[in-house]
Amino acid sequence: MNTKPLTEQWTNAELFRLLWPLIVEQVLNVTIGIADTVMVSTVGETAVSGVSLVDAINVLLVIAFGALSTGGSVVVSQYIGRKDLKNASRASKQLMHVSLWVSLIIMGLTLLSYRLLLGFIYGHIAPEVLTAAETYFWLSALGYPFLAVYNAGASLFRSMGNSRITMLVALLVNGLNIGGNALLIFGFQMGVAGAAIATLVSRAAAAVVLSTLLMSHRAGPVSLAGISKTPVDLAMIRRILNIGIPSGLENSMFQIGKLLVSRLVSTFGTPSIAANAITSSIGSFIYMPGQGFGMAILIIVGQCVGARDYRGAKAYTKKLLYLAYGVLISLNLLIFLCMEPLVSCFSLSAEAHELTKRFLSIHCISSSIAWPLSFALPNALRAAGDARFCMILASVSMFTVRLSLSYGLAAVFGFGAAGVWFGMAGDFLVRGTCYTWRWLHGRWQEKTVI
């Protein structure tokens, strides 16, 4: 364990060693989803449709795992900052316990009701699409516990500042998933089942690797050694849930809002749907570095708050936000300058082509102005224990700003699908302003996690 003060420990070199694997890992996480879609698409439209329907549900079901990991990361980071490694390890074991229990419950409920869920959410769909969706849903549900353990283990390594391990495991997941898809889809002609099994195996391998490393004493200052003999610690679980539950509710509201906005876009015809999908895909790659900076803020501010080093928390947050802005503005400028050849890479109609350029222009400008303050800065508040404020603001902004602006501009004032992207820009500006006000006024310093 590094015994230097945090202001000396997180030098520029240490920040770089933490950041670049985090950014690469985010890119890999997006790549695996794209690779799945591309490879499954060779089976036919029925397979792609079935997988896409299930993935939309899976996103909502597995939000709990990411939320628990966020809560565990904050608690463990604060204990590491306080140099209380005994409690850091205790918190890590409780995180693993609760993640496994929650995932087993969600898996069990899903296996019992996946047919009912598909029917309730999507109503009447083509029988062949329904068959593909049922197969993929059932097999993907078996992987929930592995995904939960993987998320928890990755968050623990990040809390220790070891983002290189999580990046390497993400590489392993991508390799196994793509290789498994190639073998099972193309080699054994297993179609949707092959894609689901490849994902299941890759997640299982990642969970085993991370948990094995964490149970060894070489993993770092935090260890899962003796986890099977560790009793339930309700007080520690409560600390994790105090951060995890608001984060989970916030993400759920965000996904529901996105679904409602997507439904609005669909009313403007196929060109708008295609343009919206392509702009969202390009935007997801632009956000990857920003999400890496957000993770770094969660880890470092958590350690600073645990050490009661609020000056350090402010200084590192400011520095990381500057870096995030520099990278995001550079990427958006590159996209803006290369927009015509970039959009031309997609086989679009003339109308969809122009719509994509219009949506991208709005996105590049709005995200350059407000994305880091809207999505990276709140991680500093969560790291200090101010997760409830983040949940309330994000939910209120989504439904009163983003949705109302989107529907108003798109349907009432005649902006069409572009109104959705202006609504997103308004949401970014409101969130960023409110999070900045909260951070500068210091209310987060009054919160207690450990």
Number of C-alpha atoms within 10 A of each C-alpha: 10 8 8 9 13 17 14 11 13 18 11 10 10 12 17 12 16 24 23 16 19 28 22 20 23 20 21 18 16 14 14 19 13 13 15 20 17 12 19 25 17 13 16 12 12 19 24 21 20 23 26 14 20 22 17 12 14 15 13 16 17 21 19 23 24 20 25 30 30 30 31 33 33 35 34 32 30 29 26 26 26 20 18 15 17 14 19 26 22 20 26 28 29 24 28 23 20 20 26 20 14 18 24 19 13 19 22 15 12 20 16 12 13 20 16 11 14 19 13 10 10 10 10 10 12 11 10 13 17 23 17 21 26 21 17 25 26 20 19 24 25 21 21 27 24 24 25 28 27 28 24 32 29 25 29 33 23 23 30 23 21 19 25 19 18 24 22 15 21 24 18 17 25 22 14 20 25 20 14 22 28 18 16 20 23 16 12 11 14 16 22 29 23 23 27 28 22 24 24 23 17 24 28 20 17 26 23 15 15 22 20 14 18 24 16 14 12 10 18 15 18 27 24 23 17 10 16 9 7 13 11 13 13 10 12 20 22 15 19 28 22 19 28 27 20 22 24 23 19 23 21 19 18 19 17 14 17 15 13 13 20 16 12 19 26 15 13 14 11 14 21 23 20 19 26 23 15 19 20 16 13 15 17 15 15 21 23 21 24 25 21 23 30 26 25 27 28 27 30 29 30 33 29 27 30 26 21 15 18 17 12 21 23 17 13 21 24 14 11 21 20 13 16 24 20 12 18 23 18 14 18 23 16 12 20 17 11 11 17 14 10 13 21 10 8 11 9 15 13 10 12 22 20 17 21 26 18 16 22 26 18 16 23 21 16 20 23 19 18 20 24 25 24 22 21 25 23 28 28 30 26 27 30 29 26 24 24 19 17 23 23 14 15 25 19 16 21 27 17 11 20 26 21 15 23 27 21 17 20 22 17 12 10 12 16 20 28 22 24 27 27 21 23 22 24 20 27 25 20 20 24 22 14 18 23 15 12 17 17 11 10 13 13 21 15 9 15 12 21 17
